[in-house]
Amino acid sequence: MRRFVRRGLPAAVAAIALAATATAASGAVYVVTAAPRTTTPKDDGAAAADHGGRGGPVTTLVPSTEQPAALKRVVDPDFLVVADRTVTPARLREVSHVKHVRDVITADAGAVQLQGGRVNMFAVDPSAFRAWTPPGTAKNDALWNALAQDRFVVTDEVQQQYGLRESMQYPVIGRTQLFVTMGGSGPLGLPGINVLVGREMGRRIGLVHDLALLVNAPGADLTDLGSRLRKLVGAHSQVIDLHQSATPPKGQPAQQPRTSAGRPGTYLALYQQSARLCPGLSWTVLAAIGQIESDHGRNTGPSSAGALGPMQFMPATWRIYGVDGDGDGKADIMDPYDAVPAAAKYLCASGAGRGGSGLSRAVWAYNHSQAYVNNVLSLAQAYARRYS
């Protein structure tokens, strides 16, 4: 499917070797190692540390009270790009002008030490970046509030691997050493990226500015786009197709998507799970409607007619067919965990499970337009071919 985040893939970001605050005149980039270099104090008063020996000064950040903006959309990235040096504004503009590219977001990045291990860290603006994570993570206000308060967030795997405890402070060693509080954990949806911090925290740690990109390009040929991104960003960049291995080789079992609190972690998995509520309905029909109606949660309305949410229900229809799909006690028209199964329920009540003309009539009931019916069925067939 065109815009789904994949996790747990064979392709993942390798250890990010670069984490720098400056580039030498020769063009070489200073590298974070297990024993970071001594840094020079900056005009803004950020503390420096000699981590090659004991007793060096350590900075502890005081949490801020800034709150991230509320989630307004979900954008599923197609590519994760980790460059070998800072992506310049000019290069970023070139990427944004590539055919089919609709959204691009940058992150500071680098490899740091945490609890004696080496992890890949992204520094992000929580208000903007949350939209690029899986729906369950994007909705988790606690995680994004933690980033805005200068805490760090990790994947569930890293939390378990290093025995991290929420609200406890841990030393994070980059070009400086900071004691930072763990703010929570959850699926981040980016293979190989283990830790998130806010932009200011990343600057103080010494991550490379704008080293990484997430690219959303609905309708693009993934092979061509990947080649184009590599040419633009650099031959030594890591360009990760987040759709890779979505369909396992024949004879191998399908890889189950990771979940958050027992829920699907991707729109793909959510469509597949919701379709089971209507025997005979293919998940590809839900996916086609999700793309046409909101671009998989990117544009949730209201429409000119007053429709709302990722599946664009009219409020009057929602009052009849809305469901509490995630068991949180609310049937929320804006929540994909409620809206997608509600769409399956509505289609099923209209005869979608019978297939053939029954499916066509059900899709027509969803939107009274034959052109809409044709578009949904055509797109569903395209998804079926891609994932067969």
WOJOGI-V231424 format. One record per backbone hydrogen bond with DSSP energy under -0.5 kcal/mol. CO is the residue of the C=O (numbers start at 0). NH is the residue of the N-H. If there is no record, write none. Layout:
co->CO nh->NH
co->CO nh->NH
//
This chain:
co->0 nh->3
co->14 nh->16
co->15 nh->110
co->16 nh->31
co->21 nh->29
co->23 nh->26
co->27 nh->23
co->29 nh->18
co->41 nh->44
co->45 nh->41
co->48 nh->38
co->48 nh->50
co->49 nh->52
co->52 nh->55
co->58 nh->60
co->58 nh->178
co->60 nh->62
co->73 nh->75
co->74 nh->76
co->77 nh->241
co->78 nh->214
co->79 nh->239
co->80 nh->82
co->80 nh->212
co->81 nh->237
co->85 nh->87
co->87 nh->91
co->88 nh->92
co->89 nh->93
co->90 nh->94
co->91 nh->95
co->92 nh->96
co->94 nh->97
co->97 nh->100
co->102 nh->215
co->104 nh->213
co->106 nh->210
co->106 nh->211
co->107 nh->122
co->108 nh->207
co->109 nh->120
co->111 nh->118
co->112 nh->172
co->113 nh->116
co->116 nh->113
co->116 nh->118
co->118 nh->111
co->118 nh->120
co->119 nh->193
co->119 nh->194
co->120 nh->109
co->121 nh->123
co->121 nh->196
co->122 nh->107
co->123 nh->125
co->123 nh->198
co->124 nh->127
co->124 nh->128
co->125 nh->129
co->127 nh->130
co->128 nh->131
co->129 nh->132
co->130 nh->74
co->131 nh->76
co->133 nh->136
co->133 nh->137
co->134 nh->138
co->136 nh->139
co->138 nh->140
co->139 nh->142
co->139 nh->143
co->140 nh->144
co->141 nh->145
co->142 nh->146
co->143 nh->147
co->144 nh->148
co->145 nh->150
co->146 nh->149
co->151 nh->182
co->151 nh->183
co->152 nh->195
co->153 nh->185
co->154 nh->158
co->155 nh->159
co->156 nh->160
co->157 nh->161
co->158 nh->162
co->158 nh->163
co->164 nh->167
co->167 nh->181
co->169 nh->179
co->170 nh->114
co->170 nh->172
co->171 nh->173
co->171 nh->177
co->172 nh->112
co->175 nh->173
co->175 nh->177
co->176 nh->58
co->177 nh->171
co->177 nh->179
co->178 nh->60
co->179 nh->169
co->180 nh->151
co->181 nh->166
co->183 nh->153
co->188 nh->190
co->189 nh->192
co->190 nh->12
co->191 nh->193
co->193 nh->154
co->194 nh->121
co->195 nh->152
co->196 nh->123
co->197 nh->201
co->198 nh->202
co->199 nh->203
co->200 nh->204
co->201 nh->205
co->201 nh->206
co->204 nh->174
co->204 nh->175
co->207 nh->108
co->207 nh->210
co->209 nh->86
co->210 nh->82
co->211 nh->106
co->212 nh->80
co->213 nh->104
co->214 nh->77
co->214 nh->78
co->214 nh->216
co->215 nh->101
co->215 nh->102
co->216 nh->219
co->219 nh->221
co->220 nh->224
co->221 nh->225
co->222 nh->226
co->223 nh->227
co->224 nh->228
co->225 nh->229
co->226 nh->230
co->227 nh->231
co->228 nh->232
co->229 nh->233
co->233 nh->236
co->236 nh->238
co->237 nh->81
co->237 nh->239
co->238 nh->240
co->239 nh->79
co->239 nh->241
co->240 nh->243
co->242 nh->245
co->245 nh->247
co->248 nh->251
co->257 nh->264
co->259 nh->262
co->262 nh->259
co->265 nh->269
co->266 nh->270
co->267 nh->271
co->268 nh->272
co->269 nh->273
co->270 nh->274
co->271 nh->275
co->272 nh->275
co->273 nh->276
co->274 nh->277
co->277 nh->280
co->279 nh->281
co->281 nh->284
co->281 nh->285
co->282 nh->286
co->283 nh->287
co->284 nh->288
co->285 nh->289
co->286 nh->290
co->287 nh->291
co->288 nh->292
co->289 nh->293
co->289 nh->295
co->290 nh->294
co->293 nh->297
co->293 nh->298
co->296 nh->73
co->297 nh->299
co->299 nh->308
co->302 nh->305
co->306 nh->301
co->306 nh->302
co->307 nh->312
co->308 nh->311
co->312 nh->307
co->313 nh->317
co->314 nh->318
co->315 nh->319
co->316 nh->319
co->316 nh->320
co->317 nh->321
co->322 nh->324
co->323 nh->326
co->329 nh->331
co->330 nh->332
co->331 nh->334
co->333 nh->335
co->334 nh->337
co->334 nh->338
co->335 nh->339
co->337 nh->341
co->338 nh->342
co->339 nh->343
co->340 nh->344
co->341 nh->345
co->342 nh->346
co->343 nh->347
co->344 nh->348
co->345 nh->349
co->346 nh->351
co->347 nh->350
co->350 nh->353
co->351 nh->354
co->354 nh->357
co->354 nh->358
co->355 nh->359
co->356 nh->360
co->357 nh->361
co->358 nh->362
co->359 nh->363
co->360 nh->364
co->361 nh->365
co->362 nh->366
co->366 nh->368
co->368 nh->372
co->369 nh->373
co->370 nh->374
co->371 nh->375
co->372 nh->376
co->373 nh->377
co->374 nh->378
co->375 nh->379
co->376 nh->380
co->377 nh->381
co->378 nh->382
co->379 nh->383
co->380 nh->384
co->381 nh->385
co->382 nh->386
co->384 nh->387
//
